[in-house]
Amino acid sequence: MGGKLTGKKAIIVGGGGGIGGAIARRFHIEGAAVGIVDVDEKAIEARVAELKDGPGTAQVFSIAIDISNPEGAKWAVSEVSNAIGGLDISVHSAASRDPTAPTEYTEIENWNEAIRVNLTSMFLQCKYVIPELRAKGGGVIINIASQLGSVVTPGRPAYHATKGAVIQLTKAIAVETTQDNIRAVTISPGAIETNRLLARHKNIEVIREKLTPGHPIGRLGQPDDIAGAALFVASDDAAFMTGTDLIVDGGYTAI
């Protein structure tokens, strides 16, 4: 019996990270060939080895490159498409690690870096992946935003601004590409226990003590929680879903 994505081809930018890696793993288990793109070559190597040792049998391909410039993005999309036989699904889960500071004290370098990584690279991936999806008769674009694209917390102005823009960009793409049978959706995670979250705090115990009270479900999220949501969006189960933001935040935005 095949998986929900048997025969599908997916490009996953940020596939070396916690959320992107979990999505790559879930897609591969469900039958998709995956092309992993990330700036961290060691993380990519570890992810490829993990997938090849796992239960999935479809092709795995990888590229270590920064796609925040047009040449890099165009080349990466083309290389992945050629390597795995076209594209049906596009996922972007890369994000910057901006320092905590209020707007008044946010350095322009940190502002520009957040825009470059969180927004420009996503725009470029979508720009070059749309023709690839159209050539396959349609497909799905999944852009990872954040609950902080809808609500705010002090000291993260660049992150808030870019994640809010990601939601709006994806809505625009959804409306523009319906005639091509392309669906575009954002997924907005709450606090997810990844190395990226650990980089902002002393240890996991401190993180849980500080952040769990803001999540009514009573725990922080795991990368597999977001991978499950991404699988739903990418599959035919979500055939009537486009231009929306799927919030997977343990109730964070409900209070």
N, C-alpha and C positions, 0 to 999 in steps of 0.2 A: 504493500500500500504506500503510495507516495505521500509526501508532505504537502503542506499548504502552498509551498513555493516551488514545487518540483518543476524544473525546466526554466525557471526565471533566472535573470542575470542582474546582479546588484553591484553598484559602486558605493562604497562606504568610506567617506572622508572622516578622519578621526578614528579609524578602526583600530588603532593601537591603544586607545584610551579605554576607560572603564565602561562607559555607556556604549560607545561605538563598538568596542570589542564584544560586548554582550549581544548587541544587535547582529554583528557578523556571525557570532556563534549560533544564535537562534535561527537566522536565515539559512545558514549552511546546513544545520540539522534538518530544517524543513525542506531541503532539496535545492536551494538556490546556489548557483555559482557566484562567488563573491570576489570583487576586486577591492582590496584594502589600500587606502591612500592615507598617509600620515607623514608628518615631518620627522618623527622619531623612528629611525631605522631599527634600533634594537627592539622597540615595542612591536614593530611590524613583524620582525623575525619571530618573536615569541608568539604572536597571534597566529601567524601562518602555521607554526609548528603545532600549536594547540588545535587548530581546526583540522589539520591533516591527521592528527592522532585521535580525533573525535569520531563520532558516529556518522557524520556527513560524508558523502562520497563525491559530491560535485567539485568542480574545479575551484582552486584558490589561486589568486594572483595578487601581487602587491607592488606598490611603488612608494618610495620614500621621496616626497617632494612637497614644497610649499605651494599651495594653489592660490595665494592671495594676489597673484599677478596674472594678467591675461594669458601670457605664453605658457606658464606653468599649468594653469587650469585647463586650457584647451588641450595641451599635450597629455595630461593625466587622463582626462575623459576619453580621448581618442585611443590611448594605449590600453586602458582597461576594456573599452568596448571591443577593440580588435582582438584582445587576448581571450576574452570569454564569450565572444560571439554576439555582441550587441548589448543593449541595456534595457531593462524593464523597470528597474527600481533605482532611485537615487536617494542616498541618505547623507546628510551633513551633520556631524556631531562635534566638530572641533570648536573649542572655545578658549579665550585668553584667560590668563591668571592675573587680573588687575588688582593692584594693591588697594586696600581699604582707605578711603579718604573722602571727605565731603567735597562737593563741587568746587568750593572756593580754593581748596588745596589740591585738586586733581591736576597733575602735570599734563601738559599737552602731549607729551610722548606716550603716556599711558592711555590717554583718550584715543589717540591715533592708532595705537596698537589694538585696542579693543575693537575699533571699527574695522581695521584691516583683517583681523582673524575672525571675529564673530559675524561680520556683515559682508564685507567686500568679497571674501573667499566664497561665501555662500552664494552671493549674487553671481559670481563668475562660474561656479559649478553649475548652477541652474541654467545660466546663459548657454553653456556649451552642452549640457545634457539634454535640454529640450529637443533639439533636432534628432538626437540619438533615440529618445523615447518615441518621437513621432515616426521615425523610420521603422520601429517595431510595431506600429499600430496603436501606440498608447503606453501608458505606464503610470508610475507613482513617484512623486517627490515627497520625501519626508525630511523636514528641517527641524532640528532639535532647538527649541527656544528655552524658556524657563518660566516658572511661576513668577519670577521677578521681572518678566516682561509685562505683567498685568498688575502687580502690586509692588511696593517698594520697601526697602529697608535702608537705614542710613549708611552712607559711605560707599555706595556702589553706583554712582551716576552713569558712568560709561557702560557698565554692564546692563543696567536697566534700559538705557537708551537703545543699545544695540539689540537687546532681546525683544523689546517692543517693536523695533523696526523689522526684525526677522518675521514676526507674526504678520505684520502688514505686507511685507514683501511677498510672503508666501500666499496670502490672500489674493494679491494682484496677479501672481503667476497662475493661481487656480482659475481665476476668471478669464485670463488671456488664453488658456490652453484647453478649455473644455471641448472645443471643436476638434482637438487632436486626441481625444480620449485619454487625456492626462489628468490625474488627480493630484492635488498638492495640499498637504496638511502639515501643521506644526504639532509637535509634542512638547508640552511644557512640564518638565519634571520638577518635583519639590527637591528637598535636600536628599541627595543620593550618596551612599557611602562609597566613594571612589578616592583614588590618590589625589585627585584634584581638590576634593573637599578637605582631605587631610592636610594639604599644603597651607590651608588657611588657619589651622588650629593645631594645638599641641599634640593631641592624640585622639583616638576614636572615642574614648570615654568622655573627654571634655566636649567633643562634638555632640554626642548623644545627650549629655546633660543640658547643653545649651539649646539645642535645636529641636529635640523631640517634643517639648511642650507646645511648639507651634504647629505640630502635625497631629490633629485629633485622632488619627488612626492609632497612635500610640507607639510608633516606631519611625525610623528614617527609612528611606527607600533603598532598594538594592538595584544594581544595574539590570538584573533580570526582570524587574518590574517594568522598566522602560522597554526592554527588548520584547516583552510580551505585547505591550501596546503597539510597538512598531510592527510586529508580525500581524496584528489585527489590521492596522492601517494598510499594510502592503498587500494583504490577501483580498480575495474576492468577498470576504465577509464585510468589508468596508466599501463595497462598490458604490454606495450612494453617499459617500463622505468625501467632500472636498471643500477647500477654502475655510477650514475651521481650525481651531486650536484645541487639541486634546490635552487637558490638564490632568496630569498624573502626579498628584502632590500630597496624598494622604490627608486631604482636607485643609491644607495650609491656606488656600484662598477662600475657604468657607467661613473663616472667622476674622 
